Amino acid sequence: MLNKRLFRNSLYTGVALCFVGFVPFLFNILVARTFGKEALGTVSIAISFCLVITVFVTNFFGTSGNKFLSEYRGRQSLEPFKLVFFTMLIGPVIVLTTFCVAMVWHWDYLSLRLSLQSNLLIPMAAYIYSRSFYIIFRRMLYGVDLVAFYAINEIISDIILIVTISTVCWLRLPHLLIQSFVLGYSIFTVISISVLYRNYAAIVGPLQPQKNYQIKSVFIEYFKYGFITMAGTSSSTGAGYLSMLFTGYFLTSTDAGLYSSVLAIVSILMFLPRLVTQVLLPEFSKLFGAGDEHSIIYILKYSFWFLFIIALIINVSLFVFSENILSIFGNSFSSGSLILRIIIPGVFIRMISVPLITYLSATRYVIYPNIGGIIILVVSIIAWSILVPTYNLVGIAVGYVTGISIGIGYQIVMAVIKLRSFSAKH
């Protein structure tokens, strides 16, 4: 039963993530071929700035919510489940509004330092809200095991997004590129609200009221996990977005456009890690809540070796054919092959580490992957500050790989140590 459900959820997630990975890839190709490197670089810097904000909010409320929705379902605890459910909806509104007010207040400085056009303020604010709730609802649907509904929702909204981006490029309206994403994410949010409303009674039906229920203890668990995840996972994920901001700050929009094409390839490579994380995190949390340690170890071993073999084949192929692959953005983008080849080892390490990091995140060892995430961010920023002014995009790539290698290396070592201890007990 467990294997069948995991396979089914993996299949749904795989189909959905095909669209998730295809959208930014197609976006970069269309914008690069229609408007050129400079336009691609400008919009990529604006979106990266928004993503730096959203990644902290969504990792705090979304990842923590995903874990505890699954865990309280495993424990069949009604009141804690409901508290987490509604906190995921209300909390982001308050935090995002604060961020957007601060962005408006400091807009003149931000637009000057990052070479952003003044008319991007409202589209970027709308992007921050829509993107954040797109991620929040995506993780909420996983937390309540509505993976099939998520997959259908993702496909519908991504198709609309692809059509919108294609139309904007066909009509040559670069000022509407960010709004295309806002439309797609908003449609996903509306459909998600409808799905959750219609299925809410069935979700909470099997859960049992708790006699010794304490709001404070639930909030402490939720916010503690959220803060740790926000600091660690956001630092790790946000490093990629910050690399784009460093490019915009030290280099030119054209350089940012070239680097954006490399990141588009990297985002495709992250397909399998995202699939594994989205499927395994709620599953590990549910099994942890139910006390089923044997199933956790069984799933972890097979998922790790599967990813290792696939990642090796993909990354070796990409290293060999990097110049040809980048040429799909335009012949001038082939010059980014060196940057892509430098980044590939970091991508490989990131891919194979996902099951181990997910295991730590879903159990009581959550502190370790998040320490690793902070290490990634700190090491990368130090490396970029030193290398980028002299080595330009090569410095960006080297700094990215250095941070990934040290931070994720720490996470892997801690996962192996804790797994051995865990296996010895069971």
N, C-alpha and C positions, 0 to 999 in steps of 0.2 A: 504493500500500500504506500509506504514512504517513497520507494523508488519510483513508483508510477506517478505520484504527485510531483516529485521533484522533476521527473522527465517532462511532465505536462507543463509545469510552470517554466521550465527551461526553454521549452519549445515556444510558448507564448512570448517569453521575454526575448528570445532570439529573434523572432519575427519582428517584434516591436523595435528592438535595438538596431535592426537592419535599417529601419527608417530613421531612427535617432542618429545613427552614424552617417547616413547618406545625406541628410539635410545640410549640415555644415560643410561637408565635402562638396556637394553640388553648389552651395552658396559661394564658396571660394572660387570654384571654377568659373561660374557665370560672371561673378563680379570681376575677377581677374581678366577674363577674356573680353568683357564688355567695357569696363571702365579703366582697367590697368592697375599697376602696382600701387600707385599713390592712393587711389580711391579705396582699394582693398585695405591698404594699411590704415587709412583714416578711420574707416568703419570698424576695423578689427580692434583698434586702440579703444574706441568708444565702447564697444561690446565687452572688451576685456575689463575695462574699469567697472562696468555694471556687474560683471560676473564675480569680481573680487568681493563686492558687497553681498551679492546673493548667496555665494558659496558659504559665507559665515552664517547667515540667517538660516539657510536650508539645512546645513549640517547640525545646527543647534536644535531647531524644532523638528526638522524632517527625519534625520537619522535617529535621534533619540526617540521620536514618536514611533518610527518604524519598529525599533527594538521593543519598546514597551507595549505597543498594541499587540504585537505577536506574543510577547511574554505573558501578558495578562490574559490573553486568549488561551494560552497553554495552561495557565493556572485557573481558568474559568472565573476570573474576578471581575464582577460587573462594574462597581463604582470606580475603581482605579482605571479601568479601560475607558470609561466615559470621560473621566477627568483629563486623561492624556489626549483623547480624541478632540475635545473642544479646545484644549490648550494649543494644539497644533493649528487650529483655525484662527484663534483670536490673537495669540502671541505675535505672529509675524506681522500683522497689521500695525501694531504699536511700534515695533522695532523698525520696520521699513519706512514708516512715516518719519521717524526721527532721522534716519539716514538721508532721506530725500530732502528734508528741510535743511540739513547741514550741507548737502550738495548744492542746493539753490543759493544758500548764504555765501558759499565759497566758489561759486561758479566762475567768476572772472579769473581767479587764480588757476583753477583747474583747466579751464579752456586754453589759457595762455601756455601753461607748462606742458600740456599734452597735445597742443596744436589741434584742439577741437573747435569746430565751428559753433558759434553762439546759438544757432537754431537747433542744436542737438539736445538741449537741456530737457525739454518736454518728452521727446521720444525716449531718451535714456531713462528718465524717471518712470515712464510707462513700462519700459522693458524690465526695469528692476522689479516692479510689482508683479508683472505677468510671469516672468521667468521664475520668480520665487515661489509663487503658488502653483505653477506647473510642477516644480520639483516636490513641493509639499504634498500635493494631491497624488503624485506618482508614488511616493513612499507610503502614503496613507493607504492607497489601494493594495499595495503589497502587504502592509501590516495587517489588513483584514482579509487577506487571501482572496482578493478579487483580481487576480492576475490576468484572467481572460478579458475582463472588462477593460483593464488598463491597456492591454495590447490593441484591442479594437479602437479605443479612444486615441491611442498614440498614432495608429495608422491613419485614422480620419484626419486628425489635426495636422499631421505631417504632410499628407497629400495636399491639403489646403495651403499649407505653408510653402510647399514646393511650387504650386501653381502661382501663388502670390509673388514669390521671389522671381520666378521666370517672367511673369508679366511686367514687374518693375524693371527688370533688366531689358526686356524687349522694348518697352516704352522709353528706356533710358531716363529713369527717374531715380538717381542715386540718393536723393534726400528722403526716399521712402523705404530704404533697405531695412532700417531698424524697425520701422512700423510693421513690416512683413512678419517679423518674429513676434511682435506684440499680438498681432491677429491670431497667429497659430497657437500661441500659449493661452490666449484668452478663450479660444474655442475649447481647448483641452480642459481648462478649469471649469467651464460651464457644464460640459458633459460629465466631468467627474462629480460635481455637486449633484447632478441628477441621478447618477448611478448610486452614490452613497445614500442619498435620500430614500431611494426605492428599496435599497437592500439593508438599511440600518436595523430594522426589526429582526431580520434573519441573522444578522451579525451578532446582536446582543442577546438573542433568544437563548442560546445554550449557556450563557454566563450566569453565575450565581451571586446573589447579594452577599456582601461581606459584613459580618457582625462587628468585627474589630477594625473597621475601615477608618483610616486617618489621612485626611487630606495632606497634612504637612509632610508625612513620611513619603507619600507618593511624589509630591513636588520636589522633595530633597533628592530622591532617586533620579527623577526625570531631569532636573536642572543640573545635577552633578554630572550625569552622563552627557548631557547636552554641552556643558562648558568644556569638558574634556575632549569631546568629539569636535567641537567647534575649533578649539585651539590646535588640535592635532591634524584631523582630516582636512580641515579647511586650509591649514598651512600647507599641507602636501598638495592638495588640489589647486589651491590658489597660486602656488609657485609658477605654474604654467601661464596663468593670466598675468601675473606680475612680470614675467619675462617679456611679455608683449608691451607692458607699460614702460619697462626699462628701455626697450627698443625705441619706443616713441619719445622717451625723454632724452636719451643720449644720441640717437641716430635720426634717420629721416622717415617720413611716411612710406617712401619707396622701399626702404629696408624692412619696415614693418610689414609691407605687403608681401615681400619675399618670404619673410619668416612665418607669416600667416599661412602660406601655402604648405610649408613644412609641418606646421601644427595641424593642418587639415589632414595630412597623411597620418600623423600620430593619433588623431582622434579616431580614425578608422581602426587603428591597431588596438585601441582601447575597447573595442566592441566586446571581445570575450571577457576581459576583466569586469566590465560593467554588468554583463550578463551573470557572471558567477557571483558577484557581490550582491546584486539585487535578489537573486534566488536564495543564496546561502545565508545572508544576514538574518532575515526573519525566520528561516528554518532552524539555524543554530540557536537563535533566541528562544524559539518555541520549545525545542528539545532541551535547552538549558533550563527553561521554566518547568518542564515536565520531569527533569532529572534523568534524561536518557543519554548518558555519557557515551555509551557504546556506539550509538548511531552517529554521534558527532564525530568520533574518531574515524569511523568507517567512511563517511562522506568526505571528510577532509583529505584522507589519503588518496582516494581515487580522483578527486577534483584537482589536486596538486599535480599529479603525474600527467593527467590529461592536458592541463594547461602548459606544462613544461614542454611536452613534445610539440604541441601546436605552435607555441611561441617560438621555438627554435626554428621550425620550418619557415614560418612567416618572416621572421626578422632576418634570417640569412638571405632569403629571396629578395627582400626589400633592400638590403645592403648592396647586393649585386646589381639590381636594376633601378637604383634610386634616381639616376639621371633621366631615364626613360619615363619613369612614373611621374616625376615633377613636370615633365614637358606637357602633360595634359592641361596644365594651367596656362600654357603658352610657352613658346620656345625660350623666352628670356628667363623663365623660372627654373630652367635646368641648372643654372648656376648655384642653386641652393642645395645641390646634391651633397656637397661636403658637410653642410650644416645638418642635413638629415642623417648622414652616416655617423656623425659624432653623437647624435642623440639616440640612435638605435640601441646601443647597449643599455642605456637607462630605461628605455621602453621595455626591453626584454626582462630586466630585473623587476620592473613594475608589474608586468604581466604574470610572472610565475609566483610572485609573492602574495597575490590576491587571496587565495584560500587561507593561508596562514594568518594574514592580517585580519581577514573577516572572522576567523576563529577567535582571535584576541578581542576584537571589537564586540562580538556577540556574547562574550562571557565576562567573568569578573576581572579579566586581564586587560580591560579597555585602555588603561593608562599607557600601556607600552606602545601601541601603534600611534597614539597621539603624541607621545614624546618624539617618536620617529618623524612624525609630520612636522613638528616644530624644528627639528634638526634639519630637515630638508629645506624649509623656508629660510632659516638663519644662514646656513651654509651657502645656499644659492644667492641670497642677497649680498653676502660678503664677496663671493666670487664675482658676481656681476659688477659690483662697485669697483673692483680691482681690474677686471679683465676687459669690460666693454669699452671704456674710453680708448684703449689701445688696440684691441683685437676685433672690435665691432661685433658682427653677428657670430663669429667664431667664439668670441668671449661669452655671448649669450648661451650658445650650445654647450660649451664646456662647463659653464656655471650650472646649467640645468642638470647635466649628467653627474657632476660632482655632488650636488645636493641629493639627488636621487640615490646614488650609490651608497653614500654614507648613511642617510636617513633610513632607507628601506633595508640596507644591510643590518642596521640595528634592530629593526622590526623582525626580520627573519631569524636572527640569532635568538631574540627573546621568545619568539613563537616556538622554536625548536626546544628551548630550555623548558618552557611551560608545558609543552606537549609531552615531553618525556616524563615530567613529573606527573602529569595528568594520566598518562598511560600506565605508569607504575602503580597508581592507586586503583586502577580499574582493569 
